[in-house]
Amino acid sequence: MNADVLSDGDMVLEPTSGNEEFDGWSVTVESERRGTVALRRESKTTASLRWNIVDAEGRHDMGAAIRALQLVITHATRDQGYARIEARIPVDDLADIRAASICGLRREGITRGAANEPDRALLARLADDPPANSREGFIALLNAGLPTKRIIAQGLLRDADGRVLLCRLTYKSEWDLPGGVVEVGEAPAAGLVRELTEELGITVAVRGLITVNWLPAWRGWDDACVMLFDLGVADASVIDTMTLQPTEIAGVEWCDAAAIDEHATAAARELLAAVRSGEIAPYREAGPSPNA
């Protein structure tokens, strides 16, 4: 590693250490020491940042932290040739997370802490990312930090007797409606068609949306929105033509109301009861499961 003196107006970063693993700087503002910044070599292409910068009263100074980090990031990518700069910041340290974001590091996920270590937000910037203050860079930073919502697409397929198709799953004891999680960038209706092709070996026509059902967090799963689509009516013999994906589907059954109440998941039971009532709302929220 090769630490140099870095400066920006009244801010000066003086090298304090340097070896094969670390470069360190002391941060001064108007000749007053405010903290430190360190750059650690993780690989030939990647380095990680650590910092502790405060104001004259010893309080976190986000403005000074941003200026110091920008100096070190520019030095690391332009002068030292790193292609990736990253930081791992405790998830409750919102000021440092914001400082890193303003410097162009995008949120990539959460690294879990072992023992008494805190969970940490993982943020990173690539050398060829657009500048943080450009339109493209600003949108990318915002997009990386926004929450995402899990979408599940399920289908309501009935036979001529009004029975509903449910799947017996390999990974839980309750039966559920056919469908699955929508992939990133995939339209929910297209995701449902794909899931039934993969898991049941059939091609379906999506006839329309019945309802959107929000599910609260349950049994270790995050909350999700279930989009229930109408798949129309099929001949009961269609199940004899299905090719089931053995890792997920143990079997399929046509179920009347009694069989649904006996075997289906709590969410499916509640949802299908609303469908049978004929008064299902276009948007609804499922209550907490009694088995949660």
Protein Blocks (a to p, Z undefined) as FASTA:
>chain_A
ZZddddehjaccddfbdcfkbccddddeehiafbdcddddfbfkbccdddddddfkopac
fklmmmmmmmmmmmmmmmnopabdcddddfklmmlmmmmmmnopacfbdcddehjbccdd
dddddfkbccfkbmklmmmmmmmmpccdddddddddddfkopacddddfkbfbdcdeddd
ddehiafklmmmmmmmmmnopacddfbdfbdcddddeehiacdddddddebjadfklmmm
pccdfklmgbdcdddfklmmmmmcfklmmmmmmmmnopacfbdcddddfkZZ
